[in-house]
Amino acid sequence: MPTDDVVLDWRGPVSDAEIVDLTESHGGTPEPGWWDTVRGHSLGWVTARSEGGLLVGFVNVAWDGGGHAFLIDTKTRPTHQRQGIGTAVVRRAVEGARAAGCEWLSVDFEPHLETFYLESCGFRPTLAGLVHLTGP
């Protein structure tokens, strides 16, 4: 469970600058303007904010306009990791997708995140395929 001073919000206000800051906080390479571009394609998103309003967690829920949605860009600020915030953000995203009438919610992840998504968040492993469109 996240600490008591963290507030989760479905489709709450979040700026591109906040996403850039959160991405930089854990050593990621932000793409300024990304959030402003993709927000219109999202079913929803979940923000986690500290008592002071700092964005400490985030996940975006993209969708096909019908029954399929998927999680992308799950992030937790390093100073707030290992407190259950990431799990709470994902669980809130599951609730939001279910409430919107989606039948399926999927997520792709790197092997080191398997325990997080499968054990902590309740996803099931499944076969999938992938084509790298910008590679050889």
C-alpha positions as a printed Julia matrix, in Angstrom:
136×3 Matrix{Float64}:
   0.0     0.0     0.0
   1.34    3.44   -0.77
   2.22    5.78    2.03
  -0.68    7.79    3.42
   0.59   11.05    1.96
   0.31    9.82   -1.67
  -2.89   10.58   -3.59
  -3.88    8.59   -6.67
  -5.99   10.16   -9.39
  -7.52    8.73  -12.59
  -7.21   11.2   -15.47
  -6.01   13.93  -13.13
  -4.13   16.93  -14.44
  -0.5    16.3   -15.33
   1.79   18.43  -17.47
   4.38   17.43  -20.02
   7.03   19.12  -17.84
   6.05   16.89  -14.9
   6.39   13.75  -17.05
   9.82   14.95  -18.22
  10.89   15.56  -14.6
   9.62   12.14  -13.45
  11.39   10.4   -16.33
  14.66   12.22  -15.6
  14.38   11.35  -11.89
  15.05    7.68  -12.59
  17.66    8.19  -15.31
  15.3     7.85  -18.25
  15.59    9.83  -21.44
  12.53   12.08  -21.64
  11.01   13.25  -24.88
   9.69   16.77  -24.29
   6.27   17.09  -25.9
   5.57   13.34  -25.63
   2.73   13.66  -23.15
   1.09   16.5   -25.06
   1.18   14.29  -28.18
  -0.08   10.99  -26.73
  -2.62   12.22  -24.17
  -5.36   12.38  -26.82
  -4.85    8.67  -27.6
  -5.16    7.57  -24.0
  -8.13    5.96  -22.34
  -6.78    7.36  -19.11
  -3.79    7.64  -16.86
  -3.07    7.46  -13.19
  -1.04    9.98  -11.26
   0.39    9.52   -7.79
   1.23   12.74   -6.0
   2.96   13.42   -2.72
   1.28   15.54   -0.09
   3.1    18.54   -1.56
   1.79   17.82   -5.07
   5.0    16.33   -6.54
   4.34   13.7    -9.22
   5.85   10.52   -7.75
   4.13    7.88   -9.89
   2.42    7.56  -13.26
   1.05    5.09  -15.77
  -0.68    5.68  -19.09
  -3.49    3.47  -20.38
  -3.61    3.45  -24.17
  -6.43    1.69  -26.0
  -7.9     0.73  -29.33
 -11.19    2.56  -28.76
 -12.91   -0.73  -27.94
 -12.23   -3.62  -25.58
  -8.42   -3.68  -25.6
  -6.18   -1.44  -23.51
  -2.54   -1.59  -22.54
  -0.27   -0.04  -19.96
   2.69    2.03  -21.02
   5.24    4.17  -19.24
   4.77    3.0   -15.67
   7.04    5.2   -13.58
   7.78    5.73   -9.88
  10.18    8.36   -8.62
  13.24    6.59   -7.1
  12.76    8.36   -3.76
   9.31    6.74   -3.55
  10.05    3.23   -4.83
   9.51    0.09   -2.76
   6.53    1.68   -0.99
   3.74    0.08   -3.03
   3.1     3.17   -5.15
   3.83    1.47   -8.49
   1.52   -1.4    -7.62
  -1.22    1.0    -6.49
  -0.91    3.05   -9.69
  -1.23   -0.07  -11.86
  -4.18   -1.4    -9.84
  -5.96    1.94  -10.23
  -5.31    1.76  -13.98
  -6.9    -1.72  -14.03
  -9.98   -0.3   -12.29
 -10.16    2.59  -14.77
  -9.93    0.29  -17.8
 -12.54   -2.07  -16.35
 -14.91    0.82  -15.6
 -14.52    2.04  -19.2
 -15.75   -1.34  -20.47
 -12.46   -2.8   -21.62
 -12.27   -6.59  -21.72
  -8.48   -6.89  -21.82
  -5.57   -4.95  -20.35
  -2.1    -5.97  -21.37
   1.43   -4.85  -20.6
   4.83   -5.52  -22.12
   7.82   -5.47  -19.79
  11.48   -6.33  -19.51
  12.4    -9.57  -17.7
  13.55   -7.8   -14.52
   9.98   -6.46  -14.06
   8.32   -9.89  -14.22
   7.83  -10.19  -10.46
   6.33   -6.7   -10.29
   3.76   -7.2   -13.05
   2.92  -10.88  -12.55
   3.08  -11.23   -8.78
   2.44   -7.74   -7.42
  -0.01   -6.49  -10.05
  -1.8    -9.72  -11.02
  -1.05   -9.96  -14.75
  -0.83  -13.42  -16.33
   1.93  -14.44  -18.71
   0.83  -14.83  -22.31
   2.4   -15.46  -25.69
   2.81  -12.41  -27.85
   4.65  -11.3   -30.94
   6.67   -8.21  -31.66
   8.09   -6.53  -34.76
  10.79   -3.9   -34.22
   9.77   -1.25  -36.73
  12.82    0.99  -36.43
  15.42   -1.77  -36.44
  16.95   -3.92  -39.15
